[in-house]
Amino acid sequence: MIIMDIYFNLVKTSINFNNDKKRSSKLSLMFTIEQIREAHSKVKSGAEFPKYIKEIKELGVTHYEAFVLDGHIDYYGINDYKVIAPSSYQALIIDELVNEEKFHAGLKQHQQGKTNYGTFINMCADCGIEKWLVDVNELKCTYFNKTGSIVLEEQIPE
């Protein structure tokens, strides 16, 4: 009887330990710029953006900020984890005035796969978009002007 109690306690402890290990490994997901670049390399247009968001969410990204000025992107995970993708092109001039109509039209074209990322970035700069913030958990993308005001907030399709 005592041996059975010890055996069941060992089995129970082992199960709890393994479950805790699984939980903690999910909570400590750390991603690298290389993993994000690999996911991003599959994106040819805005039409593929939702798949990209799903993939980086699986890596552990909770949100990110993309800066139009020079293309650097700050990626965030849980527990204040952060990695930065460095500048990817020469600095652009962000227009002081927001042209919402032109931005909406250009964004729609990009989302339909009619423009590439470079064209989209240049259009954003011309329209006064300084950055966007993507919340991968809420599936929201928020675009900001140079003063930090929201220009557009939209849901990312699943």
C-alpha positions as CSV (number, residue, x, y, z in Angstrom):
1,M,0.0,0.0,0.0
2,I,2.8,2.5,0.9
3,I,4.6,1.5,-2.3
4,M,1.5,2.2,-4.4
5,D,1.1,5.6,-2.7
6,I,4.7,6.5,-3.5
7,Y,4.3,5.3,-7.1
8,F,1.1,7.4,-7.6
9,N,2.8,10.5,-6.1
10,L,5.8,10.0,-8.4
11,V,3.5,9.7,-11.4
12,K,1.4,12.7,-10.4
13,T,4.6,14.8,-9.8
14,S,6.0,13.7,-13.2
15,I,2.8,14.7,-15.0
16,N,2.6,18.1,-13.2
17,F,6.3,18.7,-14.0
18,N,5.8,17.9,-17.7
19,N,2.6,20.1,-17.9
20,D,4.4,23.0,-16.2
21,K,7.3,22.5,-18.6
22,K,4.9,22.7,-21.6
23,R,3.2,25.8,-20.2
24,S,6.5,27.6,-19.4
25,S,8.0,26.8,-22.9
26,K,4.9,28.4,-24.5
27,L,5.4,31.4,-22.3
28,S,9.1,31.9,-23.0
29,L,9.0,31.8,-26.8
30,M,11.9,33.8,-28.0
31,F,12.1,34.6,-31.7
32,T,15.0,35.9,-33.8
33,I,15.2,38.4,-36.6
34,E,16.2,35.5,-38.8
35,Q,13.0,33.7,-38.1
36,I,11.0,36.8,-38.8
37,R,12.9,37.5,-42.0
38,E,12.2,33.9,-43.1
39,A,8.4,34.5,-42.5
40,H,8.6,37.9,-44.2
41,S,10.4,36.5,-47.3
42,K,7.2,34.6,-48.2
43,V,5.2,37.9,-48.4
44,K,5.2,39.2,-52.0
45,S,2.3,41.7,-51.5
46,G,-0.2,42.9,-49.0
47,A,-2.6,40.1,-49.9
48,E,-0.3,37.7,-48.1
49,F,-0.1,39.8,-44.9
50,P,-2.6,37.8,-42.8
51,K,-0.5,34.6,-43.3
52,Y,2.6,36.5,-42.2
53,I,0.9,37.7,-39.1
54,K,-0.3,34.2,-38.2
55,E,3.3,32.9,-38.7
56,I,5.0,35.5,-36.5
57,K,2.3,35.1,-33.9
58,E,3.3,31.4,-33.7
59,L,6.9,32.5,-33.2
60,G,5.9,34.4,-30.1
61,V,5.6,38.0,-31.5
62,T,2.8,39.9,-29.6
63,H,3.1,43.2,-31.6
64,Y,5.5,45.2,-33.6
65,E,6.1,48.8,-34.8
66,A,7.2,49.4,-38.4
67,F,8.9,52.8,-39.1
68,V,8.5,54.2,-42.6
69,L,11.4,56.6,-42.2
70,D,14.1,53.9,-42.6
71,G,12.3,50.6,-42.5
72,H,13.5,49.5,-39.0
73,I,11.0,47.4,-37.1
74,D,10.7,46.7,-33.4
75,Y,9.3,43.3,-32.6
76,Y,8.0,42.5,-29.1
77,G,7.2,39.3,-27.2
78,I,6.1,38.5,-23.7
79,N,8.2,39.5,-20.7
80,D,9.4,42.7,-22.4
81,Y,11.3,40.6,-25.0
82,K,12.3,42.8,-28.0
83,V,14.3,42.4,-31.2
84,I,15.0,45.1,-33.7
85,A,15.2,44.6,-37.5
86,P,17.7,47.3,-38.6
87,S,17.0,49.9,-41.2
88,S,16.5,48.3,-44.6
89,Y,16.7,51.4,-46.9
90,Q,17.9,55.0,-47.1
91,A,15.8,57.4,-45.0
92,L,12.7,58.7,-46.6
93,I,11.1,62.1,-46.1
94,I,7.7,61.7,-44.4
95,D,5.3,64.3,-45.5
96,E,4.1,66.6,-42.8
97,L,0.5,66.6,-44.1
98,V,-1.6,63.4,-44.2
99,N,-3.4,62.6,-47.4
100,E,-5.9,60.2,-46.1
101,E,-7.7,59.7,-49.4
102,K,-4.5,58.8,-51.3
103,F,-3.4,56.6,-48.4
104,H,-6.6,54.6,-48.3
105,A,-6.5,54.1,-52.0
106,G,-2.8,53.0,-51.9
107,L,-3.4,50.7,-49.0
108,K,-6.3,49.1,-50.7
109,Q,-4.2,48.5,-53.8
110,H,-1.4,47.0,-51.7
111,Q,-3.9,44.7,-49.8
112,Q,-5.2,43.5,-53.1
113,G,-1.7,42.5,-54.2
114,K,-1.3,45.2,-56.8
115,T,1.8,46.8,-55.3
116,N,5.0,45.5,-53.7
117,Y,6.4,46.5,-50.3
118,G,8.7,49.2,-51.7
119,T,5.9,50.9,-53.5
120,F,3.7,50.7,-50.4
121,I,6.4,52.3,-48.2
122,N,7.0,55.2,-50.6
123,M,3.3,55.8,-50.8
124,C,3.1,55.8,-47.0
125,A,5.9,58.5,-46.8
126,D,4.2,60.6,-49.4
127,C,0.9,60.4,-47.5
128,G,2.4,61.4,-44.2
129,I,2.4,58.0,-42.5
130,E,5.2,57.7,-40.0
131,K,4.7,54.2,-38.7
132,W,2.2,51.4,-38.1
133,L,1.7,49.2,-35.1
134,V,0.5,45.7,-35.5
135,D,-1.2,43.8,-32.6
136,V,-1.0,40.2,-33.6
137,N,-3.2,39.0,-30.8
138,E,-6.0,41.5,-31.6
139,L,-5.4,41.3,-35.3
140,K,-5.3,45.1,-35.6
141,C,-3.1,47.4,-37.6
142,T,-2.9,51.1,-36.6
143,Y,-1.3,53.7,-38.8
144,F,0.1,56.9,-37.3
145,N,1.2,60.3,-38.6
146,K,4.3,62.2,-37.5
147,T,2.4,63.7,-34.5
148,G,1.4,60.3,-33.2
149,S,-2.2,60.7,-34.2
150,I,-4.1,57.7,-35.5
151,V,-4.8,57.9,-39.2
152,L,-6.4,54.5,-39.6
153,E,-7.0,51.5,-37.5
154,E,-8.2,48.3,-39.2
155,Q,-8.8,44.7,-38.5
156,I,-6.4,42.2,-40.2
157,P,-8.4,39.4,-41.9
158,E,-7.8,35.9,-40.6
